[in-house]
């Protein structure tokens, strides 16, 4: 059996496991890691060597882009203070703590321990997003978890590159050099990501071809990553910035059929890539262990200690930070709650990013000698990632339920019903004004009948929303009705966006209702 055959079989297995996880409402990343680990332990399965670019260049960009597209600029503005403390302070403290513990309990040198700390310092956006989809977290908590996992990679990437440079060349670490490298990586990546987003926006405004739009959406993350990396900036930051910008403005750049097709294609791509990459994490661990030296076989004891260190440092940082923010902005006699800090701490899983960084560690130093303990760094990284994804993945939902902060289905249903009722009222008012305009004459004699049909549909939608139920109205074949209904859908979509920008509804509600409007508009266009 060749390595390619193993990968193809792993794709099939990962797809089946991920599908079952969705059906049984279990954390798919956790099950996929276990499945990959089981496959890797089978004696006759050949070793699959993953080149660094397989993860960092081929897999990561679309997954990061999709994760970034799920968070909006509005949400980022609301959580930037706590996220800043996590992105800079927590990453640095985690790197130092993990490096110190690893140096104390393993045979790693100081430079190698620092590499391990930098690799495991940041949470992973792919794992966090994949696990978070199952949970009904409040919008602010969801935004904090996702924003931290997206933007802390630039900080850890700087630490990683500094650590690798130190280990390879033996040079000393300087504060000024580290700050300069951070500005180049993070700042340069952000500028390139924004520039790519601007160019893509100009292109998408001038086309309505679904195939071309889909190709542009698939190429954008790769273009952002490659351009940034070739410019010696952070490709990860570039992809994230491009994803956030285009995710917040994408509804203005294309019509409903195009948006539906692009979302369908991207959902398929991310499902396959996530399924395979988490299975590869489990598959990589048994193979990494086989390359360990004789003095490195204590890894089964070292991995839990390092994973505990990562979690403990996070708890010790998040709770005081939460208390500080609470007492600086508290209102009245509100008491500090443990619920949000606990969920925020437990959601900080490691995942694909650390694995990609560990695989990118050079094989040799500048003198040509093998880099000491590279196999052990990869083993400890993969083991810690697997342990956090499995342990925290299976226990995150109970922690959220125990905290009591999860949104009940009734809460989400009420918000959606209120929003549907509001935008339908807005469209109905516009329809009443439209009935008095002379421009309806161009629709022909069917205009009056079409207006009555549209009015009845809107009134029925309002009544259904008041009962917290909703179904699409029956589409009428009349050209006049379709023209009027498309106009009203545009009005409803604009009002929906206004409610979101006014912070009156959540991003999840906006996305769900916008999809319903897109489906109805696409149905109307298909009948033209």
N, C-alpha and C positions, 0 to 999 in steps of 0.2 A: 504494500500500500504506500503510495507516494504522499508527500506533504500536501500537494494540491488536492488529492482525493480526501484527505483528512479535513481540509478547509471546506470543501464542498459538502461533506457529510455534516460538518459542524454547522454550516449554514442551515441545513435541513433540520438538524436537532434544535438549534437555537430558535428557529422560527416556530417549531412545534412547542417548545417549552414556553416561549413568550406568549404564544396564543393561549396555552393552557393557563398561564398565570393571569392573563386578563379575564379568562372565563371564571377562574376560581377566586379572583380578587386577591391575589398574592403578589408580593413585590417581585416583578419580573427580573430586575438586576440580580437579586439575591439567588433566585432559582437558577439563573443562567450561569452565575459563577460556580455554583455547586455542580451543575451539569458539565461545565468545562473541566472542573477538577476531577470528576469521575472519569471522563474520557481520557484525561492526561495520565491517570493512574493505571489504565489498561496496558499491560506489558507490550502487546504487539502493535500499539499505536506508535508510529514513527515520530521523531522529534520535529516540531514545526518551528523553524527559526524565523522570528519576526524582524524584518529590517526596520530600523527606526522610522523611515519615511512612510511605511505602511500605516502606522497609527497617526503620526503627526501631520502628514501631508494628505493622505487619502481619506482617512476616517474622521479626524477631528474637525476640520473646517465646516462641513455641513451640519454636524451635530452641534457645534458651538453656535453656528448661525441660527439654527432652529431654536435653540435655547434662548438666545438673545432676542429673537423675534417675539418671544412670549412675554417680555417685560417692556413696559412703555417708559418714555421719558418722564411722564407725569409721576409714575410710581418711583422712579429713581430720585426725582426731586424730593419726594416725601420721606425718603429713608437715607439720604446721603450722609447725615451725621453719624448714625450708628454704623453704617456700612464702612465709612472711612476708618473708624477705629478698628474694625475687623480686618479690613484690607491691608492696613499698614502694621498696626501694633500687634495684632494676633498672629499674623504670618511670621513676623520677625521673632516673636517670643516662642512660637511653636518650633521654628527652625533651630533656634538655640537650644531649647529644651530637649528635642529629639536627638540632636547632635550630641549633647552632653550625656544623655542616657545611653545612647548607642556606643559612645566611646568608653563608657564605664562598664558595660556588660558584654560587649562583643570585641573581637580582635581588630575592629576597624581603626585605621589611623585617624588623626584629627581631621585631615582634609577629607577623607572618605566619609567620616561621620557627619561632617558639615554638608557634604553632598546629599546624604540621606535625609538630613533635616530639611534642606531646601526642597527636595523632591516631595516630601510629605507635609510641607507647611501649609498648603492651601487646600481648601475643599474643591470638589470637582463639579463643574456645572452640568456635565452629562448625567452623572449619577444622581445629583440633587434634583434635577428636572425630571428624570425618569421616575424617581421615588415619589416626588411631590405631586405628580399627576393623580395619584390615588387618594390624596388627602384634600379635605375641604378646609384649608387654612384660611384665616382672615386675610384680606388683600395685602395689608401692611406687612404681616409676618411672611407671607409668600414672597412679597417683593424683597424683603430683607434677605431671605435665604437665597433667592436666585441672584440678586445683585451682588451679594458677597461672593458667591461661587463664581460669578462671571469675571469680576474685576480684581479678585485677589491673585489671579494667575500672573499678572504683570509683576507684582512684588516678588512672588516666589520664583518667577523666571529669572529675575535679576539676581537673586540670591543663588540660584542654581548655576547660572553662568559664571558668577564670581567664584563659587566653590569649585566648579570644574576647572576654571582657569588656574586656580591656586593648586589644585591637585596635579594638573598636567605640567605646569611650568614651574611650580614651586615658588611662585612670586608671592609677595606679601599683600594682604588686603588693606586697602586705604579707603577711608570714608569718602573722600572727594571723588575717587574713581568709581565707587559704588553709586553715589548720587548721580554722577554724570552718565553712567551706564543705564540707570533707571530712567532718567529723562529721555535718553535716546530710545530706549526700548518702548516705554509706555507712551511718552509723548509722540514719538515718531509713529508708533502703531496707531494711535488715536487719530492723528492727522491723515494718515494714509487711508484708514477705514472711513473717515468722513469724506475724503476726496472720492473714494470708490463709490460710496453711497450717492454722492452728488452726480457723478457721471451716470450711474445706473438710473437715477431719477430722471435725468434728461432723456435717456434712451426710452425708458418705459412710458414717459408722457407722449411719445411720438409713435407708439405702436399699440395695436390691439390684437395682434396675432397670438393666440394661445400657445402655440408651439414655441415661438420666439420668446415669449414671456417666461415660459417654463425653463427654457435653456438658460436665459439670463439669470433666473433665480438659482439654478444649479451651479452656474459658473461663478457667480458673485463671491461666495465664500472662498473658493479656491484662488480667484484673482486677488482678493484682499490679502490672503495669507502669503502667496508667493511674492507679490510686490513688496510687502512689508519685510519678509525674510531676506529678499535680495537687497533690500535697502538697509539691512542690519538693524531693523526695528522688530518689534514684537508682532509676529503674525497672528498670534492668539488675540491680542488687543485689537488689531485691525479688523479681524472677523467679527468680534463682539460689537465694536462700535458700529460697523456697517449693518449688522443685524438689528441693533437697537434702533438706529435711525430709520432704516427701511421698514422695520416692523411697525413703527409708530406712524409712518406715512403711507404704507402700502395700500390702504383702502382708498386713497385718493389717486393712485397711479394707474388703476386698471378697472375694468368693468367686472360685473359679477361672474360671468362664465370663466373669465381668465383667472380670477381669484380662486374659484372653486377648483379649477384644474391644477393650478400651482400648489394649492394646499393638499390636494389628493396625492400628487406626485411626491411632495416633500414628506407627507405623513408616511408614505410607503418607504421612501429612502431612509428616513430616520428609524423607522421600525426595524428594518433589516440591519442597518449599521449598529444600532444599539444592541440588538439581539446577538449579533456576532461578536462585538467587541467585549461585552461582559462575559461571554463564554470563553473568549480568548484569555481573559484575565485568569480564570480558573485553569485553563489549559497550560498557561505559561508557568505556573508555579512548580508542578512536578519536574518540568524540563529544566528550570533554573536550579533546582536542588541538586540535580545530577552533576552540575559543574562546580560544586562547592569543594573547597580544600578540606583537609582532615581537621583543621582547627576551627572550622566554620559550621560544624554539624549541630551546634546548639540552637539553630534557628527556630525550632518549634517552641522553645522557651522564650527566645528573644522577641519573636513577633508579637505575642500577647502583651509583653511589657511595653513595647513601642506603641502598640495600638492604644493601650491604656494611657500612656503618656500623652498621646495626641488628644484623646478625649478629655483627660483631666485638665490639661492646660486650657482647652476650650471652655470647659465649665468654669474654671477659675478666672478666665478673662471675661466671659459673656455676662456672668451674674453681677460683678462689680460695675461693668460698663452699663448694664441695664439700670442698676441702682443710681448711678451718676446721672444718666439721662433723665430718669424718672424724677429725681429730686430737683433737677434744674428746670424742668418743665411741668412739674406736677400742678394740678388744679385742685383747689379745696383741700379736703382731708383724704384724698385717695391714697390707698395703701399700695405699697410695692407688692407685685404678684410674682410668684415663681414660675407661672405657667408659660409665658412667652419665652423667657430665657431658657427654660428647660427644653422646649421644643426647638428653639434656635440652636442650642448646643447639640442636641441629639441629631439634628438634620445635617450636621457637618461631615458627611461621609467623604472618603477619598475614592478615586475611581480611575477613569481613563487617562486624565492628564498626568498623574504621577507615573503611571506605567509608560506613557510615551516619553516622559523625561528620563526615566531610568534606562530605557532602551537606547536613548541617545547618548549615554555616557561613553566617551572615547575608550577605545580598546587599549591604547598605549599612551605613554607620556611623551613629552617632547624629546626625550633621550632615546625613544624607541623601545623602552622597557614596558612590559604589560602593566596596565593600571592596577594597583593593588586592590584586592577585594571587590572588583567590579561585580562578580557573580553573587557575592553576598549582598551587596547593595540591591541588586535586582531581585534577589530572593526575599529580602526583608521588605522591599517596596511592594512586591506582588502579594506577599503574605498579609501585610497590613491592609492593603486595599481589599483583598478578598475577605478578610475578617471583618472590616468595618462595613463593607457592602452587605455581607450576610447578616451579621449580628445587628447592626443598626437598621438595616433594611427591614428585617422581620419584626423588630421591636419599635420602630418609629410610629406605626399606626396605633399600637396600644398606648404609647406615651402621649400622642396627640389626643386620644380619647380620654385618657386619665386627666389630662390638663383641662379638658372642658372648653378649649378655645376653638375647636373645629366648628365650622358653620353647619347647622342642621339643614337637611334637604328642604324643610319648610321655609327656612330663611331665604335660601337661594330662589325657591319657587315664588315667594312673595315679591322679592326684588325684581325678578323677571316679569311677573305679572304687572307690577306697577309700571315698569318701563314700557311694556307693550301697550298698556292702556294709555300712557301719556303720549307716546309717539303716534298712536292711532287717533287720539283726540286732535293732535297737531295737524295730522293729515286731513282729518275731517273738516277742521276749520278752513284749511286751504282749499279743500274741495268745494265748500260752500261759497268761497270767494270766486273760485274758478267758474262756478256755474253762472256767474253774472258777467263774465268777460266775453267780448265779441270774438276773441281769438278761437273760441270753440267752433266757430262756423266752419273752419277748415277741416274739421273732423267729419263733416257731413251730417245727414239727418239722424245718424245713429248716436249723436253726441248726447242727446237728452236721455235716451235709454241707458247708455253707458254710464252716465253720471248717476242715475238711480241705482244701477248695479253696484258701482263702486261705493256709493254711500251705504247701501245695505251691507256690503262686505265689511266696511269699516265699523259700522255699528255692531255687527255680529262679533268682530274681533274684540271690541271694547267689552262686550258682554261676556265673552269667553275669558278674557283676561281677568275680569272681576271674579270669576270662579276659579282662577289659577289654572285654567286649562287653555290650550291653544292648538289650533290646527289651521293649516293653510286653506284659504278660501278656494272654492272651485274656480279654476281659470275659465274665463269666457272666451269664445272664439272671435268675438267682434274686434275688429282693428281699433275701433274707437275706445273700447274698454281697455285694451292692452296699452294703448298710448297713455290714457289717463292713469292707469294703475302704475305704469313705470314712473310717471311723474310723481305720484304719491309715494312710491318706494324711495325715490330720491329725497323727498321731504322727510320721510321717517328716518332714513339713514343719517341725514344731516342733524336732525333733532337728537338722535341716539348719540352721535359724536359730541354734540353740545352738552348733553347730560354727563357724559364721561369726562369731558374736559372741565366741567364745573364740579367734578368730584362727587357727583350724586349717585353714580352707579360704579360697580367694580369693572375691572378689565375683563374678567371672565364672563360677566353678563353681557357686556358690549360685544364680545367676540361671538357668543352664542346667538344673540339676536341678529347681529350682522350676517352671520352665516344663513339664518333663516330667510332674511331679506334677499340675500344673494341667490338662494335656491329658488325663491319665487320669481325673481327677475330673470334668472336663467331659463326658467320654464316659460315665461312670457316671450323671451327672445326666440326660443326654439320653435314657437308657433307662428313667428312672422314669415 
